[in-house]
Amino acid sequence: MKILKKIAGRILDGVTQVISVVLDVIINIIDAIVTLINSIGKGLLGFLTTGGCLLFFLFTGPLGLFLLANPLVLLGIMFFVIFPILGTKFVSFLKYVKYMVTEYLFDCASYLMYDKDKRYNSFSEYGKRYKKAEEARKRKEQQERQAQQQREWEERFRQWYEYQQAQRNAGYGGYWDYGGYGQGQRSYNGGQSYINPEIEFKNKYERCCDILGVSYDADKYQIKLAYRKKAKEYHPDVNKSPDATKMFQQISDAYEFLNEDNIARYQRLIRKN
């Protein structure tokens, strides 16, 4: 009896490995197609936006009206807009199914081969575990991105302050260029320019506050509350508008930037000026 169970377990383990490979191939193919369609769509959008007034008059003229009235053209536009969104969701769903099914079957195989108890008794419990693992992975990635951004800002501020101090110590004069894009930019006789990161930081901080709809002097609790409200409103699973995913990402990025360290840095810069 034990021998038959072990044989059945090995067969089930082999079948599960085949299922895992097949699902991986399907996921990779669909993911590649979604990436390709998304790239083509972005390329077409970039081409159209660079056309400016010429394309505006083209599409508002007789030819444009004819094209927009053509069902095939409308279907093509809808395809490039909707397919990447649905394709991304489908890939996520397939990954979820793959984990749920294969983990369950591998556990069954282990039970037959080694008499190991199954961790869970239903597919849904494996699905919950997958979701928890995905949430943990996303939190870790967010923390890593946040830490990387903080290191980059710290390095920029360090280089700027060290350069200012070196120029003061050397008694080396320069001038400030307050015109156009170079506002807050310092130029020296060597011809090299250094942009004050304080200006860019303050602008980005205030843009993030505007996205979340909080005042510039909001504390971390007000920012967290505003983030939860906005994230709930624009979450792609709840909000079905075409720009919901993009807006949700902007909200997440804004909240990520408005951390305690950056709140404190912004307040220091405001007091300094």
N, C-alpha and C positions, 0 to 999 in steps of 0.2 A: 504493500500500500504506500509506504514511504517513497519507494522507488518511483512509483507512478506519479505521486505528487511532485517529486523533484523533476521528472521528465516534463510534466505539464507546466511546471514553473519555468523551466528553461525555454520551452516553446513560447509561453506567454511573454517571457523577457525578450526573446528574439523578435516576436511580432511587434512588441511595443517599441523596440529600437527602430524597426522599419517604419512604423507609424510616425515616430519622432523625426526621422530623416525626411520622409515624404512631406510632412507638415512644414519642416524647415525650408524645403525647396519651394513649396507653394508660397510661403510667407516671403521669402527672398525675391521670388519672381514678381509678386504683386507689389512689394515695396519698391523694387526697381522701376516698375511701370509707373507707379505713383510719382516717384522722384522725377522720372523723365517727363511725364505730362506736366508736372508742376513747373519744371524748368522751362519747358516750351511755353507754357502760359505766361510765366514771368517775362520771358523774352519777348513775346508778342505784346504784352502790356508795356514793356519798356520801349519797344519800337513805336507803339501808338502814342505814348506820352511825349516822345521826343519830336513827334510830328508837329505839335503845337497847333497853330491856327490853320495850317493847310489841311490837316486831318479833320479839324472841326468843320470847316466848310465842305470837305469831301463827304463827311457822314451826314451833314444836314442838307446836302443837295440831293438831286434826283437819284444819283448812284447810291448814296448812303441810305436813302429811304427804301430803295429797291433791295439792298443787301439786308437791311434790318427786317424787311417784310418777308424775306426768304426763310422758310422754316428750317432749312438745312444750316443756314448761318446762325440762327438763334440756337439750334441744337448744339452746334459747335461751340458757341460761347458758353452755353450752360454746361457742356462737357468739361471744358477747361476750368470752369469755376467750381463745379460740384464734385467732379470725380476725385480731385486730390483730397477733398474733405472726407468724402465717404470712403475712399480708399485707405486713408490713414486710420479711420475708425475700424475698418474691416481688418486691417493688419493687426491692430491692437486686440481685436476680438479673437482672431486666430491664435495669437500668442497666448491669450487667456485660455482658450480651449485646449491648445496643445499642452500647456502646463497641467491643467486639470485632468485631462484624460491620461497622459503618460505617467504622471505621478501616481495616480490611482492604480493603473495597471502594473507599474513597477512595484508598488507595495503589495499587490496581489501576488506577483511573481515571487517576491521575497518571502511572503507568507508560505507559499507552496514549497519553495526550495529550502528555506531555513527555519520555518515555523516562527517567523518574526510576526509580531502583532502589527496589524495595519494601523497607521496613524489616525486615519479617519475612515468613516464608513460610507460616505456619500461623496459624489462629485462636487456638490455645492460647498462642502467644507474645504476641499482642496482649492476651490475657486476663491473662497474668503482668504485663504492663506496666500494665494497668489496676489490678491489685491493688497494685502498688508505688506507683502514683500515689495511690490511696485511703489507703494506709498513711501516705504522706507528708502528705496533707491532714489526716488525723486527728491526726498528731503536731503539725502546725502549729496546729490548733485547740486541742489540749490545752495547748501552750505559751502560746498567746494567753490562754486561760482562766486558766492559772496566773499569768501576768504580771498580768492584770487583778485577780485575787484578792489578789495581793501588794500591788498599788497601793492597793486598798481598805483592807486591813489597815494598811498604812503610814500612810494618811491618817487612819484612826480613831485609831491610837496617837498620831500627831502632834497631832491636835486635843485629845485627852485630856490629854497632857502639857503642851501649851501652855496649856490652860485651868487646870490645876493650878498651873502656874508663875505665871500672871496673878493668880490668887486669892491666892497666897502674897505676891506683890509688893504687891498692893493691901491686904493685911491684912484680907481679907474673909472672915468666918467662914461656915461651912456645917455641915451635919451629914450623917452617913452613915446611910442607910436600909438596915438589914440584914434587913428582913422580906420574906418571900414572894418574888415574882418580881423585885422590885427590888433583890436582893442586889448589893452593890457599886455602888449607884446614889447619886449625890450630888445633893442638892437645895439650892437657894439662895433668897434672899429674893425674887428675881425670879420664882420659881415654875417655872423651867425645870430639867429634870433631865438629867443626863449619866451614861450607864451606862459603867462601867469596862470597856473592851474586853478587859482581861487575863482576866477571869473567863470570858467567852464563848470567847475564844481557847483557854484551857486546857481547857475542857470539850470543845470541838470536836476539839482535838488528841488528847485521851485517848479520845474516841469513835472516831476514825480508827484509833488504835492497837488498840482493842478489835476493830474490824472485821477488821484484818489479823492479829490474834492475836499482837501483839508487846508487849513491855514498854514503859513510858512513857520509859525511858531508852535505848531501842534506837537504834543509829546507822543511817546511811543504807544500809549494806550489809545489815544485818539486815532493814531495812524492804523493801529491794528483793527480797531472797530470799523473804520472806513474801508479798510481792505476786505474784511469779511463781508461787508454789505455789498461792495462792488463785485467781489469775486462770485458771490451767490447770484447776483443779477446777471452777470455776463458768462457764467459757466456754460460751456458748449452743450452740456447735457440738459440744461434748462432753457437757455436762450438759443433759438434756432435761426437767428438773423445771420446773414453771410459774414459779417465782420465780428461776430461774437468771439471766435477763437483768437483773432488778432487782438481784440480789445482785452480779452482775458489775459493774454500773454503780456501786454503792456501793463496791466494792473499788477500782475505777479512781479514783473521786472521793477516796477516802481516801488512796490512794498519791499522787495529785496534790497533796493538801494537805500531806502529810508530806515536803515538799521540804527542802533543806538550810537555806534561810533560816528556815523555820518550826521546824525542829529546833533551830537555834541560839537563836531567840527563846524557845522553850519552856524550854530549859535556863537561859537568863538569868532568866526569870520564876521558875523553881523556886529558883534560887540567891538571888534577891532576897527571896523569901518564906521 
